[in-house]
Amino acid sequence: MKLALKGGGKIRKKPFFKWPMFDQCEKKGLLEVLESRRWFSGYLGGDPGSKVAEFERKFAQYQGAKYAMAVSSGAAALEVTLRSLGIGAGDEVIVPAYTFIATATAVMNVNAVPIIVDIEPNHLCIDPEAIVKAITFHTKAVIPVHYGGQIADMERLIEITTENNLIVIEDAAHAHGSMWKGKRAGTFGKAGCFSFQESKTITAGEGGIILTDDDGLAKRARSYRSNGREEDRPGYEHHRLGWNYRLTEFQAAILLAQLPRLEDQVKTRTKNANYLSQELRKIPGFKPITDPPGTELNGHYLYSVIHEKQELEGVERDRVIEALRAEGIPCQGGNLPINRSPVFKKENWEKAGMSFYSRFLEREFDVSKIKTPIADETFEKIIQFSQHLLLGDKEDIDDIVKACQKVSENASELR
Ligand SMILES: Cc1ncc(COP(=O)(O)O)c(C=O)c1O
């Protein structure tokens, strides 16, 4: 069969599952908030009786945490958590190279230094042995990212961080519902941070949340997200340098409508991803990223495969993506390793008020010297499919398989 890119027929003629999704529940919730004239959740956020408080309670229960504090974004969740844990100037926080920039910029926004380390190639999460090598006298915390929905190696990570007295903050922006050895993402460390931005697996367009079992952290996080106000004190008293990072009642109404669907959607994506991996393993050139052993559910914010050039007649990854898209399969490359991002260039770093020479660290901090070969290789080779492609039925997944098969069989046409 001729490739669609070369004028042949497309494999996929219909659109995939549309995201974001909504039905009458979102409409009803939004109208209810509108007509109630209670659009804001209170000066501390999450006042009793608010939609925000109801969502916090239900999301904490679903993930398996004692407290949840809703905030305006995933990045805000990380910043509030870091500051609530007392992390600031002079502290180092270890983060993976393969993630969204906010994992590191949240650290910089509380004046601490992100120490970027490599990932492991099998599940694309932080490499625990790279953490061991990066620990210094100044290290305070580690932020593992559950990349794409795969849970980082939390067993080894907790071992390392316990031994070295470090705090673990999980960046679970990709992992709503993911479950590993009976526990869900965001409940392994001191805190778990999630995003509800539009592409995420439960969304209000924007939004975020912090999970924790720690009473003190929960209390401080509520204060920091609300301009440093304090419970049982007047609203004009400000006790800490905080932000206004509150979620609105409209956003909470949408999230409350979405939450009851989440578990079924996580199960559907887990099942479809397993079937897709089983079929792709038979096709030369497309190597699926695997789930860590012990995975029960993978929320699959992303489904990733590694492009094996030598199996595809030497055809470049971007050309393969072009060919798949022409077949009607939306897909994309991956994140630039964050250490290669311009934000870390000396002049940008200094503009942000950060010093390249840290008087606390007593050494020059130069991100360009950091080597992350696995993250670099992943960036060159990865092909990613968004979560909503996995929300359909077997026929949808078969179309992805057929398109990969067709590209693999006709790779020579793409040279
Ligand atoms: C791994 C990771 N962390 C943090 C964030 C930040 O979330 P937000 O965009 O809601 O600030 C994202 C967003 O895509 C992300 O992918």
PDBQT file of the ligand as one rigid body, heavy atoms in Angstrom, charges set to zero:
ROOT
HETATM    1  C1  LIG A 501       6.079  17.398  34.305  1.00  0.00    +0.000 C 
HETATM    2  C2  LIG A 501       5.363  18.686  34.443  1.00  0.00    +0.000 A 
HETATM    3  N1  LIG A 501       5.495  19.396  35.577  1.00  0.00    +0.000 NA
HETATM    4  C3  LIG A 501       4.861  20.562  35.778  1.00  0.00    +0.000 A 
HETATM    5  C4  LIG A 501       4.025  21.079  34.812  1.00  0.00    +0.000 A 
HETATM    6  C5  LIG A 501       3.402  22.420  35.044  1.00  0.00    +0.000 C 
HETATM    7  O1  LIG A 501       2.036  22.399  35.012  1.00  0.00    +0.000 OA
HETATM    8  P1  LIG A 501       1.219  23.748  34.617  1.00  0.00    +0.000 P 
HETATM    9  O2  LIG A 501       1.325  23.890  33.127  1.00  0.00    +0.000 OA
HETATM   10  O3  LIG A 501      -0.161  23.442  35.077  1.00  0.00    +0.000 OA
HETATM   11  O4  LIG A 501       1.855  24.850  35.344  1.00  0.00    +0.000 OA
HETATM   12  C6  LIG A 501       3.830  20.385  33.622  1.00  0.00    +0.000 A 
HETATM   13  C7  LIG A 501       2.943  20.907  32.577  1.00  0.00    +0.000 C 
HETATM   14  O5  LIG A 501       2.856  20.426  31.475  1.00  0.00    +0.000 OA
HETATM   15  C8  LIG A 501       4.517  19.159  33.417  1.00  0.00    +0.000 A 
HETATM   16  O6  LIG A 501       4.388  18.473  32.292  1.00  0.00    +0.000 OA
ENDROOT
TORSDOF 0
